Amino acid sequence: MKRFAAALLSFALLAPCALAAPPSAPDNTSALVVPNDLRDLVIQAGERLAPPDTPHLDLPSITVPLVENGRLAGYAFLNARLHLDDEARIPEIRAQLHFMVHDMVALAHAHPFTLVSRDDFTTGDTYAHWDRALTARLGPGVVTGLEPLAGGVRLLRRYR
């Protein structure tokens, strides 16, 4: 009799769950709006980093010293894109890539960026020197533009 009562009790408790309506389909829209929602920033970054329709070559990350009052304050890590006049030149430019990056790093150490605040810097005349070096290495008119894609700052301890 006890077993029958236990079975009847468990059926009485579980039956409403089994007969309940199935859960509704999940809705893809969020009812909760988070104040620091990063979706718009992610979309903007994706649009900015998307490859253009014109010939281009993305360079490896370049580390540039940051100075303040003539003293090393940290480093900027820069990702840049070269805009080119002709897509057919990309293989020969890739063959010269290690020389180009060497030239750019050497010029960055000779003409470093200047630290403005904890998370901002100015490039000064570094880009002008890079343009001249790229023209000397690849020839005039091959590089039509140098576009910074992203940059990060890593400060030395005393500047943090």
N, C-alpha and C positions, 0 to 999 in steps of 0.2 A: 504494500500500500504506500509505503514511503517513497518507493521508486516511482510509482505512478504519479504521486503528488509532485515530486521533483521534476519529472518530465513535463507534466502539465504546467508547472510554474515557469520552466525554462521556455516552453513553447509560447506561453502567454507574454513573456518578456521579449522574445525574439520575433514573434509574428508581426508586430507593427513595423519593425525595421524591414522585413522582407516585403511587406506590402506597400511600403512607402514609395512615392514617386521617385524616379531616377533623378540624380542631380542635374541641374541645368548645364548647358554647354558653357565652357569658360569664355568670358568676354575678354577680348584683347585690349580693351581700353581700361586704363587705370582710374579708379575713382579717387585715389590718393595722389595729390600733387605734392611732391617733395620740394621744399624751397631751394635746395641746391641741386636741382635736376640738371644733369650734364648732357642730356640728349642733344640740345641745340649746339653745344660746344663740340660734341662728337661729330655732328653733321657738318659743321663749319670746318673742322679739322680734316675730315674726309674729303670735302670739296677742295680744300687748299692743297692737300697732299696728292690728290688724284693726278695722274699723268696727263699733261696737256696733249693736244692734237699735233702740236708742232714738234720737230726733232729736238730731243733733249737727252741728257745723260745725268743721272743722279750720282753725285760724288760720295765717297765714303766720308764718315764723320771726321771733322777736322777739329783739333784742340788748339785753341788760341789763348794765350796768356791774357789775363786781366790785370791792369795796373791801376794804382791809385797813388798819386803824388810820387811817381817814379818807383814805387815798390810793388812787388808781386802781391796781388790780392786774391788771386784764384785763377780759374780757367773757365772759358766758355767752350761749350761743345756745340759745334755748328754742323748742321746738315744743309747742303747746298745743291742746287740744280743748275747745270749749264744748259742754256738754250743755244741751239746750233743752227747754222745756216742750211745744212744738208744732212739728211739721215744717212746717206752713203758714207759719210766720214766717221760714223760711230766706231766701226772696228779699228780704224787707225788711231782714233783718240783713245780707245781702251788700251791699245798697245802702249800709249804714252802716259797712261793714267798714273802709274807710280811716280814718274818724274814730275807730273803736274802737282800731285799731292805733296811731294817733297818740296817743290818750289813754294807752294802756298803755305806750308807749315813754317819753312824758313823765313818767309816774308812776314808771317804772323808773329814770329818771335822778334823780328827786327822792328815791326810796327804793330804792337799789341793793341787790343781793345782797351778802352778806359772804363773803369767801374764808376757808375753814376750813383747807384743805390744797391741795396742788398740783392735785388733781383733784376737789375737793369744795367746796360752798358751801352757805350757808343762805339761805333766802328772806326771813327776817324778816317784816315786815308788808306786803311788796309785794303778795301775793295779796289781802289784805284791801282794800288801796287799789284794786286792779284790780276786785274784786267791786263795790265802791261805784261806780266809774266805769262799769262795764257796766250796772249797775242804773239809774244816772242817764241813760245814753245810750239804753237799750232799754226801760226800764220795769221795775217790780218783778215778779219771778217768771218772767221770760222765760228767763234763764240759770239753770239749776238746778245747774250745777257747772262748774268750770274744772279740767281735768285736764292736768297736764304729761305729754307723751308722751315726749319725748327732750330731752336737753340736752347741750351740749358746752361746754368751757371753753377759752379761749384767753388765756393769761397774757402780760403784758408781759415783756420780756426779764429784768428784774431779779428776777422772781418765779419763773422757771422752774428 
